[in-house]
Amino acid sequence: MNALNSRIRIIWVLRSLVGALILGGAATGVAVYRSASLSIPAGLTALFVILGVVHAILRYRNWRYVVNDDALYLERGVLTQVRTEVPLVRIQHVDSRRSAFERLVGLASTVVYTAGSRGADVTIPGLTPDDASDLRERLKGLAIDADGEDAV
Amino acid sequence: MKLAPLSVPYRALQKAGRLAITLVVLGSVGTGVGFGGALVAAGIGGAIALALAYEFAYYQRYQYTFTDDTFDIESGVLNRREREIPYGRVQNVDISRNVIQRLLGLSAINLETAGGGSTEAAIRYVTADAATTIQDEIRRRKRRENQRRRTATKAADDTEGDTADGGSETTDSAATREFDEPDEELLFEISPSELALAGILSFDPRVPGLLFAVFTGSIPFVSPVVPEPAAVATTGLDPTLVLFVMGVVLLVGLVVLSWVVGAISAVVNYWGFRLTRSETELRYERGLLQRYSGTIPFEKIQTVTISDNPLKRRAGYATLAVETAGYAPGQANDRGSEAAVPIAGEDRIRRLAEEIDSCETGAFNRPPKRIRRRYLARYLIALAAVTGLLYAGSVVIDAAAGLPWYLPLVGVFLAPIAAHYKWLHRGYRLGADHFVTRNGVWNRETKRVPYHRLQTVIDSRTLFQRRWRVATVIGDTAGSLSLLGNDAAAVDIEVDDAVSLRSELRDRLQASLADRRRQRTGWSAVAQEEGQPGGTTSTADANESTGGEANTTADDEHRRK
């Protein structure tokens, strides 16, 4: 079982910070408008930040993936823990991508698409760019070997 | 070949009608400014003439032909368009006719190809005969195409050219002979009593929403009907009681109306519903005002769902739905699966499901009994929340002061029963070829997914599920209804069972795929050696391989993109 690159925590923390700041800003706006004390929005923002950080750490800890002989297996989730098995025969195509945040810390993600409806795209975040393209190539190769004639 | 000549006036009137409405609206505004009625009439006349001229040109330009391997359409008056649709890519050919079209003997055709819900080609109005010809011709050529491709691949694989040539010729001729006479077997025909029942049991939930949207816009219109408290006081009645009674009357009216609307739409939709099967596809026909007919290839069928509720069970009825990959015919019209049998005797449904995709029956593995306590707790929490809200409302809003907020508490007695049934109905079974799940308190749904249709297998555990040491295992398919979260799911099973179920599903998927692959190659080998017109087994296998081939092409195209 592989863990993600530990720098993914930075991304998740950054993302939750953005969310916390937006919410905090809105709360501050309301507080200023109703001329209430600013301690409530400040406290709220702090709470969101703490929750975000804890969530990011737990999320990192719970994330595992492995490429088996015939399936890609993922384990993730903090409140709801999800384990997904993507049979290699079912892979339609594979992407690797880098968002702005990801480029900032030098990471990339690989996205696996199937024809399914619920788990139609499975994202593996927190890979180094090389790992991401390696994984993409490997999955692609395995998917072709696995004889994709039964993709639907 | 050309469109039906009658399509010219029909299309022209359709178009002119739209123009005329615009003109009338403009005219009614315009009269204030000084436009005369005569001008509007002249405008309408002009519009009709213009539309006729355009549609005649359209009719002149429109041309469809069957070439050896594509269906070609040339069209367009101002913008010319030429389309070539390979037969192999055509998935469904749907024909629909509404009342006026039937009077004029016209049919509308939609050609669907793989890859999404969009219609590849809409042929607007050919004669009814031509429509059936197109449908049959495309099906025939599509099969021949598949057949040819298969033999071609096989011949290419084969090192000894001579034997391959001889073999493919015999199979080809055998194939054509076979395809020229597609024997159709009637699977299901709705009986009048079933149609009536379908109507009675249909309740259109969209009606209350629609009425709500309409009436919230016209509160001022409603409020004069509601008696003023002062006026009511003189009659000596309790104003809150009057309000309450009016609410009840309104609610009952709403339910009755939704019911009537649902019943009418069900009867109109399912009038003359017929389901037939040929070797490779299901064909349906239905509709009173607008006649729909179409085909569903077997290889596209993903799941078969049988649902019933206590009332239907008591009367011995059930409902069947067939889910296909990607595109559900009529999806745009929001009616879901067209091959759905709205209601029929339970044994008929069971036999029909057996015909479509046979699956043995058996007992279900239920979730652990302790989980009933969780369901009960959930129901009680929901009841408490509703009661709390009503109570808060009755305290805060003066008009609602006398509201019987404690009414939902009656549900406390129903909650244990519901919790029990929720548990009782839940379960899963691993059949020989199918993963079967069952869910639902009132409306019980049994879903069967063939192992070779499974996509991803998802095992999820929420915080609360972890406390009860249970998990949910979902077998995702490429079905179209599953977008609503309707996948086959074994909910709340023991964590250990979930883990083993997951790996079991994975193994069975691989095993059944390997099996199908073996069958396919086995079949072509047999055809190669014997060149037999075919016993029943080889025909059945041919269907299987057709499916595989179609998928490969779709898949290849996908990759190339």
Interface residues (C-beta under 8 A of the other chain):
Chain A: D70 A71 G77 L79 T80 Q81 V82 R83 T84 E85 V86 P87 V89 R90 Q92 H93 T114 A115 G116 S117 R118 G119 V122 D147 G148 E149 D150 A151 V152
Chain B: K300 A325 G326 H452 L454 Q455 T456 V457 I458 D459 S460 R461 T462 L463 R466 I474 D476 T477 A478 G479 S480 S482 L483 G485 D487 R502 L505 R506 L509 Q510 L513 R516 R517 G548 N551 T552 A554 D555 H558 R559
